[in-house]
Structures are given as C-alpha cells and as structure tokens.
Amino acid sequence: MLVRIQPGVMALPGVADRSDIILRAATRNLAAVISHESAGRILGLNPIVERLPTVSVPHRSTNRFEGVKVHQLTDLNDSHITERNGLRVTTAERTLIDLASTTSASRLQWILEDGLQRSLINGPRLESLFAALARKGKPGVKKMRQVIENTLSVEIAADSVLERKLVELINQNGLPMPVAQYSADWLRPSNGRADFAYLEERLIIEVDGRRWHTRTASFEADRRRDNEAQLAGWRVLRFTWEAVSETPLEVVYAIRRALNGVS
C-alpha cells in the first residue's frame, strides 16, 4: 500500500527521506535538475541549510511543484550535471556558483574551503566554470568572485622560481647563504625537506608558490610542519611570492633579525 507524501507524490510505507522522494518526483515531472541547497546536501557539501527541496529547470518557463523551490537557469547545460543514486544533480562547482545567489558570503566561503579541503570541489574547474558563467546581472556573481579571490591563491611562479628569487635577495643584501632543500627526519611526515635552513641558528625558511591551496588547507599543513619544527628545536619563517616580490626589505629584515636571535 502506498503512502501519500503530498498531492501527486506517493511512496512505500516506512520510507524515511521524504525530501528525496519529493525531489525525485519534481525532477521527473518538471524535467528538472536538483540544484542549490538540495544539490549541496546530496553532494556532501558543508555547511548546507536546506529549507525546501530545490530544483532548477534549464529553460525559460513557469514551473511549479508543491513543496519545492524551482529556479530557472538558462545557462545550465549537461556538463554542469552529474548523477547521484539515479538523481540528476548539479556538479559541486556549479552548485557553489548557484548558491552564491541564496547564501551569505561567509557561509559560501566556508562551503568552498571545506569542499576544497575534502576534494569535493576542484579549484581550477571552479575558476573556469565561473569565468564562463559570470555575466552582468547574474545573481551572486560579485559575491562569488570575491569569495574565489579570498579563498584561492593563484600561482605567479613555481616554487623553484620563487626559491631562486629568495636566494638572489639574500645574496644581494649580504646575508649568509642557507642550505637549500634541507632534509630532516622530523619533516618526513610531510615532504621530508625544508626549502632553506640555517643549520647553526636552527632556522628554517619556507617559500610557497603553489597554484591552488586554500587558506584552510594551507594553514593546517603549515601548522603541522611548524609544530614538528618547534618540537625539534627549530624556528620557521614563511614567505609568499607577494612578500618576496613586493616587500623584499621586510623579508631581509625578518631573516636578519632571526639570524641575530631577535624574536
């Protein structure tokens, strides 16, 4: 015997997830795709607040389905759609861009950072899709652009280029030359090497020119390495491309103070 979930939607007794039943019925009746908060929940993005089951229709028309929020996305195409448990769902990158129209900037950034850290969202794919979809008047574009800029850092140079630039800076300012690619047992849990090391002063210097790393992921990885260094009796200085290129005298000053034992 079937149980009535809502007008036009029936299910077998004991079915717990009414939301997914309603979504399945809505996508079938409207030829729609699960999107926004509902897509985020199904894809495992966090933190998602799903108030109503939500779908989108990829064409200009008026569509209604009781108990469901229906969006119209005229720029939706098959490459933006994936499948979960037989349901058509917007991809994680497309879902995030759509959420920009319904979600606060702080929550959007939180979702992005969490999704990147758990490999649910691909950074370069998100940037490429956003560039293709961003247009004047599209809801959430300004917010999404700012969140991407705040959360993702774009590589300006490879690590090797940045390392050479730091070596030149050290040499030009009369500082002693450190040991490059210093290998230490306590670094083995990560990559096993520090970019530079002053052995006598027990000072590590790291540079970072990686293309896609979130502030959250970078923070966690760097803190683990810092903890290992401090437990082994070392100090650590970290410099980005921006620091070496735009404020080189501050970099030199920091290294000189560290070498002189000034904290």
DAKAHU-V531435 format. One record per helix or strand of 3 or more residues. SS is the DSSP state (@ for helix, = for strand). FROM is the first residue (numbers start at 1). TO is the last residue. If there is no record, write none. Layout:
SS/FROM/TO
SS/FROM/TO
This chain:
=/2/6
=/9/12
@/18/30
@/36/43
=/53/57
=/68/72
@/78/80
=/81/84
=/87/90
@/92/99
@/105/117
@/123/133
@/141/151
@/159/172
=/179/183
@/185/187
=/193/198
=/203/208
@/215/231
=/235/240
@/241/246
@/248/259
